[in-house]
Amino acid sequence: MMLRSCYRPLERCFGGTGSDGLMWGMDLKPHSSGEFSIAVIQANSALEDQGQVISSPFSTFVGVYDGHGGPEASRFINSRLFLHLQTFVMEQGGLSVEVIKKAFSATEEEFLHLVKKSWTVKPQMASVGSCCLVGVIDGDMLYVANLGDSRAVLGRKNDGGGLEDSEMEVVAERMSTDHNVAAEEVRKEVVELHPEDSHIVVYTRGVWRIKGIIQVSRSIGDFYLKKPEFSRNPLFQQFVAPLILKRPVMTAEPSIRIRKLRQQDLFIIFASDGLWEQLSDQEAVEIVSKHPRAGIAKRLVRAALHEAAKKRELRYDDIKRIEKGIRRHFHDDITVIVIFLDHHQRSSRFQGGSFDCTSAPIDIFSLNSLEVEDSETELYHHLDKSFTGTMTSE
């Protein structure tokens, strides 16, 4: 299988944990339109964020998958979504909104199949889900698809004011839609879709939540909030409080934006919400524009951690001494991928052929132990048994 190599320890030769044992990063690497930097910080007992960059001569695929309830959904998406996209691109003869939607839907259905198959052994899998942020640069076109509250932000030169390039202000342009009921427009959308349920969105534990449970309204997985048969099952209710659910309260329908890349577009930041909880779009863009490229993703993560520490009247050095799991009380898992746009290929066709894959470790804490290999082997063993013959493999 082509993406299986992305999980092997080869990337450890290029990335490293640095001074924080729960951080991993790769300073700089080429992609089809320039260079990119990637970094991950782990806060949960098991890393629930996954991230990848897959590049061919004419196109670049970026994925940030922010899991919740466990790491299984984000790891699954990391191993399957690009393969689905590649398959539908080949079938349809090119990339399109419809192709992206089909890839998301196929990934959702395949994960549902896995959850059903493992139901009797691990019923809590029905409560595992993941946000899903995808970017594709195809020649000079940018496609961004999103479920949940990970975010893509483009940094571009402000073309007003007649300033020289060296003095040009860099401004942030958000390229994705947050599906989080913290935003009033998202709450209204959810309420309008469920007029019969006066408690569809509830303010609890300091934030708005759907059914008092979850903040995001779109995801891969979370089938107990999409399929009433899961939430009603006594086996599942041994692990999760009973939930009265007549119809789905979440969806896997992505928001998709297409934009032609322009000369003044400098870079795109793809990141899980752990970054955006601490930094504004403009703050993040300014950090990237004012510092060297090498290690810029790690610099963004550290900036977010400094802000998280400041809120608790701590220093980042204090947080670095806190163990995984406990550390989640101070900040979330954070994945950051910065894609620099140095040139835009005029020949555009997302297609098969040679791909270079960079994938962050599936668990930072276990990076140098057999635990990563064991969990990876178990996951792929299950996938191979379940889906042999359903996808093309390399």
Steps between C-alpha positions, in 0.01 A plus 500: 500500500648834391437701817626228732855625449396836643468341842839337508781656703678649195365847573670488837826554314371841388292614798571510870345567837738781605495624857135407560462123514139525383579708188600375156579710197655514156666833428471520121432271205405559133153455351361565152472879541776581745590384850312397814557465873307272738483463879289314757471531878333227705284575805268198518598158633474377140564755226163574336638737232634360172654693213645429156637665186500302174660662197540414131675713234183700431283473812516501879255343745486619863299330776446597864278262696407597856349203680283489810387215722815310402760486220336235282300726266785744426743213438247335270450817296876542478526157340195507269381844388776574250463155344129564447572841351758352266258228388215742422734741323611219269139392440372853430804623308591782735438677828164663576268586788303184427816286511597647839151438640510141378837445671366635830184289472694184415728553800200548727331185370817295530554611859136416576564150366800465729302624803221251429750217458672576831173580681482200733865529604524880521155665507648834610638535144154640414591813699837556329517770233728748328497843343642490148678785320634439150679729258595417143720721283439390142710715271391856582170398661445452874224275636425503873249257652410494867299320767522639853716782635850445365584798280691607189624861488676654201762773541512746210657833424266792543488639147390847614702801607775499236766363738820331390500117525734510800254724687181331383256406775401131509133443576306188596223354286305212650456220249276262697173507695497411871219260588491573873187605688709756689425713191149647501442431130583131549265478801224654289568251219473204739184638667332561164576143393335363817192715571337216694782486757511800734814363667703422188767751612566544872737731689687277744844490663575849372431440128221427255462130413274292276276296735729621777772267367709630209597839359557414132201441274680308222751215516606156383373243749300590815246245383308498827398856406417403141350152529229457768556124505836556669382740771202277584704180531536376863854382423602854406315650797732313735768750396301813407197653674169420326416747224158556347569543130233483229719604208860609433621815676835507315605462138807409292419748220811719453510870429714549188662816370683541168733790431748580227843569649641844425846651491448674835408174679801407713408202719215301656481387864304178555450429870278324751293715734762467775695774319201726433386481863818692586581712193287711268524455123694826466737421788589166341555657157726768645715242680553314172574816301752641749715193567719260299324212327701219657316378809213746457234239586674429832524875562121530459441210740733655757325836465168329573648323802641825635149648479349193670759524778440874544128438559592272792768738629769249405798491266529263204795340680257407778257341255780297337542311827135393510425144385273402212139460605534747786635749249163502323371722785738772376482467120368275226692283254618740229592426138636777278596477131629812323497479120712765325388603150813580300373422152181363354526233233294584193457133415219392732369149532476313825604158383670172580871436481779576741396646837722608788325448834582669830292395798548603861552216752176343620612559860778737607555351845548153352714624210807298596327196644341186358160632606465698176580200284273270701198731480566565132526130422175431684318777314618389156432134578141596569481718189655241273258231619200731469571672172721275288410561139292813560780742408792503262831447678853594409 
